[in-house]
Amino acid sequence: MTNNFSTISTSSRSLHVQVARTIARRILSGELAQGSIVPSEMALCEQFGVSRTALREAIKLLTSKGLLESRPKIGTKVVNRAYWNFLDPQLIEWMEGLSDSEEFCLQFLGLRRAVEPEACALAAVNATAEQRIELSETFQKMVKIAENFNQKAWTAVDLKFHRLIFNSTNNDFYLPFGNILTTMFETFIIHSSKDGDVCLDEHRLIYEAIMAGNAKLAKEASLDHLQSNKHRLPEKSIA
């Protein structure tokens, strides 16, 4: 079997996480094919230069993300892509640079269109007074940053704006999206806001509808904002 791995170098990163990341990127890139059996424990320990304990922790981590499964008399196998946990923030981080940025953003936009407009509608109805105040303060910061555009500052405030919307639904099943999607949002916002294209007017309509408690308008404003041509993406079917 071809040696697909190299020895892990010394790093402040937790050793088993570093091992897991290296294996994960081999899987995510297709270098380790779906359905293939990874090298034996002994072989991997030798190739990475790590202990069995570190390797087992790495395998356990990858199993929890749906990438690997271990079976008696068969070994450790790469799971079919349909079972990979693509909403896991760490897995998203490990994917960096492995896929086409535009395709990644199109797929993420498809997910946002399925979830975010309804989150805006719920936020319009369910946001507390404190959450509305925080949303207002955040939007005012967006206005100031847009006037003197700085992409790093915009990315941070735009992330906060959308996270606040999910949190303001006060629906336990929407709350995780405010955190889980943060890594995806960052990549998306950096792509979308290049050259200062921040869709401030669209954000304003979402903000005003939520503050007015108008669920219908909030949902409509969100759907309008999530059109591909407003995010420097091609007009084609969203995955």
C-alpha positions in Angstrom: 0.0 0.0 0.0 1.3 3.5 -0.9 2.3 5.6 2.1 -0.1 8.5 2.0 1.1 10.0 5.3 4.1 11.8 6.5 5.5 12.1 10.1 3.8 14.7 12.2 6.0 17.6 13.1 6.2 19.2 16.6 3.5 21.7 17.1 1.5 23.4 19.8 -1.6 21.8 18.3 -2.8 18.8 20.3 -1.0 15.8 18.8 -4.0 13.6 18.1 -5.9 16.6 16.5 -2.9 17.2 14.3 -2.9 13.5 13.2 -6.7 13.6 12.7 -6.4 16.8 10.6 -3.8 15.2 8.3 -5.9 12.0 7.8 -9.1 14.1 7.3 -7.5 16.2 4.6 -6.5 13.0 2.8 -10.1 11.9 2.9 -11.6 15.2 2.0 -9.4 15.6 -1.0 -10.1 12.1 -2.2 -6.6 10.9 -1.7 -8.1 8.3 0.6 -11.1 7.1 -1.3 -14.5 6.4 0.1 -14.8 2.8 1.1 -11.0 2.3 1.3 -9.3 0.7 4.3 -6.7 2.9 6.0 -3.3 1.4 6.9 -3.0 -0.6 10.1 -2.6 0.9 13.5 1.0 -0.2 13.7 1.8 1.2 10.2 0.1 4.6 11.0 2.0 4.9 14.3 5.2 4.3 12.5 4.4 6.7 9.6 3.2 9.5 11.9 5.8 8.9 14.6 3.1 8.9 17.3 2.0 6.5 20.1 -1.0 4.2 19.8 -2.8 6.3 22.3 -2.5 9.4 20.1 -3.5 7.5 17.0 -6.5 5.9 18.7 -7.7 9.4 19.9 -7.3 10.7 16.3 -9.3 7.8 14.9 -12.0 8.3 17.5 -12.2 12.0 16.6 -12.5 11.2 12.9 -15.2 8.6 13.6 -17.2 11.2 15.5 -17.2 13.3 12.4 -18.5 10.5 10.2 -15.3 10.1 8.2 -14.2 6.7 9.5 -15.6 3.6 11.0 -13.9 0.6 12.5 -15.1 -3.0 12.1 -13.7 -6.2 13.6 -11.7 -8.3 11.1 -12.0 -5.6 8.5 -10.1 -2.6 9.9 -10.7 1.1 9.8 -12.7 2.2 6.7 -13.4 5.5 5.0 -17.1 6.1 5.3 -19.2 7.2 2.3 -19.3 11.0 1.8 -23.1 11.0 2.5 -22.4 10.4 6.2 -19.7 13.0 6.7 -20.6 15.7 9.2 -20.1 18.8 7.0 -21.7 21.1 9.6 -18.9 20.3 12.1 -16.8 23.6 12.5 -13.6 21.6 12.8 -14.3 19.6 9.7 -15.0 22.8 7.8 -11.7 24.3 9.0 -9.9 21.2 7.8 -11.5 21.6 4.3 -9.8 24.9 3.8 -8.1 25.1 0.4 -9.3 21.7 -0.7 -12.4 22.8 -2.7 -13.2 25.5 -5.2 -14.2 28.6 -3.3 -17.0 29.6 -5.6 -18.6 26.1 -5.5 -18.2 26.1 -1.7 -20.0 29.4 -1.5 -22.8 28.3 -3.8 -23.5 25.2 -1.8 -23.4 27.3 1.4 -25.8 29.8 -0.1 -28.2 27.0 -0.8 -28.1 26.0 2.8 -28.7 29.6 3.9 -31.7 30.0 1.6 -33.2 26.9 3.2 -32.7 28.0 6.8 -32.0 31.7 7.3 -35.2 33.4 5.9 -37.3 31.5 8.4 -34.8 32.4 11.2 -35.3 36.0 10.3 -39.1 35.6 10.5 -38.8 33.9 13.9 -36.4 36.6 15.2 -38.9 39.3 14.2 -41.5 37.6 16.4 -39.4 36.2 19.2 -36.4 38.5 19.8 -36.2 39.9 23.3 -35.8 43.6 24.0 -32.2 43.0 24.9 -31.6 41.1 21.6 -33.2 43.9 19.6 -30.9 46.4 21.3 -27.8 44.3 20.5 -29.0 43.8 16.9 -29.5 47.6 16.6 -26.0 48.3 17.9 -24.5 45.7 15.6 -26.2 47.1 12.6 -25.1 50.7 13.4 -21.5 49.3 13.5 -22.1 47.8 10.0 -23.1 51.2 8.7 -19.9 52.8 10.0 -17.7 50.1 8.7 -19.3 50.1 5.3 -18.6 53.9 5.1 -14.9 53.3 5.6 -14.7 49.7 4.4 -12.3 47.3 6.1 -12.9 43.7 5.2 -11.6 42.2 8.5 -13.9 44.5 10.5 -16.8 43.9 8.2 -16.4 40.1 8.4 -16.5 40.2 12.2 -19.6 42.5 12.4 -21.4 40.6 9.6 -20.8 37.3 11.4 -22.2 38.8 14.6 -25.3 40.2 12.8 -26.2 36.8 11.4 -25.4 34.9 14.6 -27.6 37.3 16.5 -30.5 36.6 14.1 -30.2 32.8 14.8 -29.9 33.4 18.5 -32.9 35.8 18.5 -35.2 33.1 17.2 -35.1 31.7 20.7 -35.8 28.4 19.1 -33.5 25.7 20.4 -33.2 24.0 17.0 -32.1 27.2 15.3 -29.6 28.3 18.0 -26.8 25.9 16.9 -26.7 27.4 13.4 -25.5 30.7 15.0 -22.3 28.9 16.0 -22.0 25.9 13.7 -22.0 28.0 10.6 -19.5 30.6 11.8 -16.6 29.0 9.9 -18.7 28.8 6.7 -19.9 32.3 7.1 -16.4 33.7 7.4 -15.3 32.1 4.1 -18.6 33.2 2.4 -18.4 36.8 3.7 -14.8 37.2 2.6 -15.8 36.1 -0.9 -19.0 38.1 -1.0 -17.7 41.4 0.4 -14.6 41.7 -1.8 -14.1 45.3 -3.0 -16.6 46.5 -0.4 -19.7 44.9 -1.9 -21.5 44.5 1.5 -25.2 44.6 0.5 -25.8 47.2 3.2 -29.3 48.1 2.0 -30.3 44.4 2.1 -29.0 44.1 5.6 -30.9 47.2 6.5 -34.2 45.8 5.3 -33.7 42.6 7.3 -32.8 44.6 10.4 -35.8 47.0 10.1 -38.3 44.2 9.5 -37.0 42.3 12.6 -37.0 45.5 14.7 -40.6 46.2 13.5 -41.7 42.6 14.4 -42.8 42.0 10.8 -42.1 38.3 10.2 -43.3 38.3 6.6 -41.1 41.2 5.5 -38.1 39.8 7.4 -38.4 36.5 5.5 -38.8 38.3 2.2 -35.9 40.6 2.8 -33.7 37.6 3.7 -34.7 35.8 0.6 -33.9 38.8 -1.5 -30.5 39.2 0.2 -29.6 35.6 -0.5 -29.7 35.8 -4.3 -26.5 34.5 -5.8 -25.8 37.6 -7.9 -25.7 39.7 -4.7 -22.7 37.7 -3.5 -20.5 37.6 -6.5 -21.7 34.2 -7.5 -22.9 33.0 -10.9 -26.6 32.8 -11.7 -27.1 29.0 -11.8 -29.0 26.4 -9.9 -28.0 26.5 -6.2 -27.0 23.1 -4.9 
